[in-house]
Amino acid sequence: MSIKLLEFGHSLMVYVTKQCEESGVELRVVDKPFVEISPLIGCSGFFDEKEKVLAVAIGKSVEAWSTTLAHEFCHMRQWIERAPCWLDVEHEQSDIVLENWLAGKEYGDHQLDKALRASMLVELDCERRTLLLLKDLNAPIDLEQYAQKANAYIMSYVTVRRTRKWYDPLNPPYTNIDIWSKMPKDFDTLDYNYAADFL
């Protein structure tokens, strides 16, 4: 592990901690490989605007948890800045619809597809913000590879729609080289609207 990466992780944690304090958001740092949003959804981190909580799991490599922390911080920025995709009515309901659907509640295809599409577009905006943040902070991270992993995560919503299962939090698509290595190295190549239309 490089000293630069350790220093970056530490400085990012200090920066995000300060920003959370100033915004009245609780920062939860969990020394496990993943955190649970619900019994059916485990992930590397999350931002909850209702509870005002930003959580990140640090029981993994510094590069993994620091990029997750940057990503969840960018969700917090979406909320603070009232980003249009964050304020979208469909996005407000998308987490509830997704959690309920994974737990067995039935929804019409139209409602389900709209909710998943809203989630994908929020994630796309967040990933673009995260890449800019990592650039601005001179993160010692391969940014093209980060974009590939981010694309794998965004496109995983298509798989969730087809399988009705959330990904394994111990093997998310953005850590599986067989998946992320096939993804574009930018956010301009894929037609996210097209993908979302065919969930």
N, C-alpha and C positions, 0 to 999 in steps of 0.2 A: 504494500500500500504506500502510495506516495505521500510525502510530507505536504505537498501542495494541496492534495485532496483533503487531508486531515485539516489543514488550515482553512480551506474553503468551507468544509462542513461546519467547523466551529464558528467562523465568521457569519455564515448564513444563519445558524441557529441564534446567535446573538442578535442579528438584524431582525429576524422574524419575531423573536421574543419581544423586542422593543415595539415593533409595529402592532403586535397583538395587544400588548399592554395599552398602547395609545388608542386602540380601537375598541377596547372593552371585550376582547376575545380571549377565552381561555386556551392556552396552548397545552395540549396533552402529549407528552412524549412517552411512548409505550415501549418497553424493552422486550419486545416480542417480534416475530417475523411478520405479523399482520394484526390489524385491528378489525373488530366486527362492527359493521353498521347495523346489521340485524343478524338473527340466527342463520339466515341463508346467504348473507353477503359479507365476506371478509375481503379486506383490501389493505394496501400499504399505507393508506391515510385517507382522511376526509375533512371537509369543512362543512359544518352545520350552522346555517345562518339563524335558525330558530333558537338553538341552544347556545349560539355564539361560542362554538368550540372548533378549534383546528387541531386535529390529531394526526400523529405520524408514528409509524412503527420503526424503531431503530435497530431491531434485532437482525440486521443484515449489513451488507457492505456500506461504507460511507457514501459511495457514489449512488447506490440505490436509495438510501434514505434521504440524502441531500436533494436529489432530483425530485423525490416525492414531496419533500418539504417545500421546495420551490413551487411545485405544481399546486399544492393545496393553498399555499400563500396566494397564488394567482387567482384561485377561486375566491379567496377572501377579498382580493382587489376587485374582482367582478362585482361582488356584493356591495363593497364600499362605493365603487364608482357607478353603480346602478347600470351596469352594462345591459344593453337591450336584450341580449340572449338570456341573461340571468333573470330579467324582469318578465320574460315571455310567460304568458299564462300557462302554456303547455309545460314549460320547465318547472313551474311551481308545483305542478301535480305529478311530474314525471317520476320522481323518487317514490312517491306513495304508490303510484300505479305499478311501477316495476317491482317493488317489494311485495305488494299484495299478489301480483300475478305469479311471481316466483313461489309464493306460499300457497298457490292453488286457486286464487280468486280468478273468475273468468271475466274477460273484457272483450269487447268487439275488436276486430282487427284494426279498424280505423282509429279507435281511441288508443290502443296499444302502440300502433305504429307512430302516431303523433307524439306520444310520450317518449318513446325510444329515440325518435328523430330529434326531439328537443334536447335530450340528454347528449346525443352525439355532437350537436352543434355547440352546446355549452362547453363540452370537452375540447372541441376543435379550437374555439376561441381561447380557452385556458392554455392549451398546448402552445399556441402561437405566442401568448404572453410569457409563458415559461421559457421558451427558447430565447426570447428577447431579454428576459431577466438574466438568464445564464450568460448570455453574451455580454450584457452590461456589467456583470460582476466578474467577468474574466474567469469563469469557472473552468477548472482544468479537466474538462469533459469533452469527449468527441461529440460535437453538436449535430453532425449529420446522423450519427448513430442514435443520438437522443431522439431526433425526429423520426427515425425508423421505429423506435420502440413506442413513441407516442402514437404513431399511425396504427401500430398493432393494437394498442389499447382502444383507440377510437373505433376501429373496425371490429373489435370484439363484440360490440353491441349487436352487430349483424348475427354473429354466432349465438349470442344469448337469445335473440328472437327466434332463431331456428330450433335451438335445443331446449329452451325454457330452463336453463341452468346458468348460474353465474360461474365464472371461471374459478378454478382451484386457487385459493389465495397463496398457496405455497408454490404454485407454478403458473403465475399470471402470463398472459401472452407476450408482455413486453420483456420477460426474462427468458423466453423460449427462442433460442437462436433460429430454429427451424421456421418460426413464424416471423419474427421481426426482421430477419435478414432479407426477407422477400419484399419488404415495404419500401416505399420511396424515401429519399433522404431530405425531403422538403414537404411543405404543406400546400404545394401548388399542383402536384401531379394527379392526385386522386380526385375524383368527383364525389365529394362527400354527400352532396344533395342527391346524386344518383344512387349512391349506396343506401342512403337513408330511405329513399323512395322504394327500395326493394328489400326491406327488412324481412 
